[in-house]
């Protein structure tokens, strides 16, 4: 089975690994709805931008057992996010390089995932590679996106405001109200 016989949207991971298959391509960034929901909508590229990706299957032989099923995934893109300093769009490059071990059954995956440093997933006959890549890109988003140097200087508070010491204390006004008793 050649690599072109594999559908990345319904990937049979076991067969892909056994064939040592490789796939690569580009998908429009707008096809990644959850990722574009995180972006600044007005700053999304007019040409949609894209996500470049590659996937490679591997069957690692094991002594006395069946081969381990591995999927190696790489992807890159650029996403406009809101800078947390200046609140303007900042284009953030995202890149991922991940390897996943696939095992039979959710229980085995959960158990092995807690005991192993490898990413472990349950084997499925129809993996949506685009969804897996989107999940990993979402995890790669920075917690606090920001420019190295903001393009617009940050605005300082106006100097015409009253200094803090000269402002009336709001609690003093409440104390005065509490102290006055109605007749």
C-alpha positions as CSV (number, residue, x, y, z in Angstrom):
1,X,0.0,0.0,0.0
2,X,1.6,3.3,-1.1
3,X,1.4,6.5,1.0
4,X,-1.0,8.0,-1.5
5,X,-3.5,5.3,-0.6
6,X,-3.9,6.7,3.0
7,X,-6.4,9.4,3.7
8,X,-5.2,11.8,6.4
9,X,-8.8,12.5,7.5
10,X,-9.5,8.8,8.1
11,X,-6.0,7.4,8.7
12,X,-5.7,3.7,9.6
13,X,-2.8,4.2,11.9
14,X,-1.9,0.5,12.2
15,X,-1.7,-0.1,8.4
16,X,0.1,3.3,8.0
17,X,2.8,2.2,10.5
18,X,3.1,-1.3,9.1
19,X,3.6,0.2,5.6
20,X,6.1,2.8,7.0
21,X,3.9,5.4,5.3
22,X,4.6,9.0,4.9
23,X,2.1,11.8,4.2
24,X,2.6,15.6,3.9
25,X,0.6,18.5,2.8
26,X,-0.8,21.9,3.6
27,X,-4.3,22.7,4.9
28,X,-5.8,26.2,5.0
29,X,-5.6,27.7,8.5
30,X,-9.3,28.5,8.4
31,X,-10.0,24.7,8.4
32,X,-8.8,24.7,12.0
33,X,-11.8,26.3,13.6
34,X,-10.8,26.0,17.2
35,X,-7.3,27.4,16.4
36,X,-8.8,30.3,14.4
37,X,-11.2,31.0,17.3
38,X,-8.1,31.8,19.4
39,X,-6.8,34.2,16.7
40,X,-7.6,37.9,16.2
41,X,-10.2,37.5,13.4
42,X,-9.4,40.9,11.7
43,X,-5.7,39.9,11.5
44,X,-6.1,36.5,9.9
45,X,-4.3,36.5,6.6
46,X,-6.5,37.2,3.5
47,X,-5.0,34.2,1.7
48,X,-6.1,32.1,4.7
49,X,-2.5,31.2,5.6
50,X,-1.9,27.5,6.0
51,X,-0.6,24.7,8.2
52,X,2.2,22.7,6.7
53,X,2.4,19.2,8.1
54,X,4.1,15.8,7.7
55,X,3.2,12.4,9.2
56,X,5.3,9.2,9.3
57,X,4.2,5.8,10.5
58,X,6.6,3.4,12.2
59,X,6.2,-0.2,13.4
60,X,8.9,-0.8,16.0
61,X,9.6,-4.5,16.5
62,X,9.4,-5.9,20.1
63,X,10.9,-9.1,21.4
64,X,8.3,-11.7,21.8
65,X,5.4,-9.5,20.9
66,X,3.7,-7.6,18.2
67,X,5.4,-4.4,16.8
68,X,4.6,-1.1,18.5
69,X,2.6,1.3,16.4
70,X,4.1,4.9,16.2
71,X,3.0,8.0,14.5
72,X,5.4,10.9,14.1
73,X,3.9,14.3,13.3
74,X,5.4,17.7,12.4
75,X,3.4,20.9,11.7
76,X,4.1,24.6,11.4
77,X,1.9,27.7,11.0
78,X,1.6,31.3,12.1
79,X,-1.4,32.6,14.1
80,X,-2.3,36.2,14.8
81,X,-3.0,36.5,18.6
82,X,-3.7,39.5,20.8
83,X,-0.6,40.9,22.5
84,X,-1.3,41.0,26.2
85,X,0.7,44.2,26.6
86,X,-0.6,46.5,23.9
87,X,-3.7,44.5,22.8
88,X,-2.6,44.7,19.1
89,X,-2.2,41.6,16.9
90,X,1.0,39.7,17.2
91,X,1.9,37.0,14.7
92,X,3.0,33.9,16.7
93,X,4.8,31.1,14.9
94,X,3.7,27.6,16.0
95,X,5.7,24.5,15.4
96,X,5.2,21.0,16.7
97,X,7.2,17.8,16.5
98,X,5.4,14.9,18.3
99,X,5.5,11.2,18.4
100,X,2.6,9.1,19.5
101,X,2.5,5.4,20.6
102,X,-0.7,3.7,19.8
103,X,-2.0,0.8,21.8
104,X,-5.1,-1.4,21.8
105,X,-7.9,0.0,24.0
106,X,-8.6,3.2,26.0
107,X,-7.8,1.5,29.3
108,X,-4.4,0.4,28.1
109,X,-3.7,3.8,26.7
110,X,-4.7,5.6,29.9
111,X,-2.6,3.2,32.1
112,X,0.5,3.4,29.8
113,X,0.2,7.2,29.4
114,X,0.5,7.7,33.2
115,X,3.5,5.4,33.5
116,X,5.3,6.6,30.4
117,X,6.9,9.8,29.2
118,X,5.6,9.0,25.6
119,X,2.3,10.3,24.3
120,X,0.0,7.3,24.2
121,X,-3.3,7.1,22.4
122,X,-5.8,4.3,21.8
123,X,-5.5,2.7,18.4
124,X,-8.3,3.5,16.0
125,X,-8.9,2.5,12.4
126,X,-10.0,6.1,11.4
127,X,-7.8,8.8,12.9
128,X,-8.5,12.4,11.8
129,X,-4.9,13.6,11.4
130,X,-6.1,17.2,11.0
131,X,-7.9,17.1,14.3
132,X,-4.9,15.6,16.0
133,X,-2.6,18.3,14.6
134,X,-5.1,21.0,15.6
135,X,-5.1,19.6,19.2
136,X,-1.4,19.8,19.3
137,X,-1.2,23.3,17.9
138,X,-3.7,24.5,20.5
139,X,-1.4,23.0,23.2
140,X,1.5,24.9,21.6
141,X,-0.2,28.3,21.9
142,X,1.6,30.6,24.3
143,X,-0.2,31.3,27.6
144,X,0.6,35.0,27.3
145,X,1.2,36.1,23.7
146,X,3.1,39.3,23.3
147,X,5.4,41.3,21.1
148,X,9.1,41.3,21.9
149,X,8.8,45.1,21.6
150,X,5.3,46.4,21.1
151,X,4.9,48.5,17.9
152,X,2.7,51.1,19.7
153,X,4.0,52.7,22.9
154,X,2.0,51.8,25.9
155,X,-0.1,54.8,27.2
156,X,0.8,56.1,30.6
157,X,-2.0,57.5,32.8
158,X,-2.7,61.1,32.2
159,X,-0.8,63.4,34.6
160,X,-3.9,65.6,35.1
161,X,-5.4,63.1,37.4
162,X,-5.4,63.9,41.1
163,X,-2.6,62.3,43.1
164,X,-3.7,59.4,45.2
165,X,-3.0,61.2,48.5
166,X,-5.3,64.1,47.5
167,X,-8.3,61.9,46.6
168,X,-11.0,61.6,49.1
169,X,-11.1,58.2,50.9
170,X,-14.4,56.5,49.9
171,X,-14.5,54.6,53.2
172,X,-14.3,57.9,55.1
173,X,-17.5,59.0,53.4
174,X,-19.1,55.7,54.4
175,X,-17.9,56.2,58.0
176,X,-19.5,59.7,58.0
177,X,-22.8,58.2,56.8
178,X,-22.7,55.5,59.4
179,X,-22.0,58.0,62.2
180,X,-24.9,60.3,61.3
181,X,-28.2,59.1,62.8
182,X,-31.6,60.1,61.4
183,X,-33.9,62.2,63.7
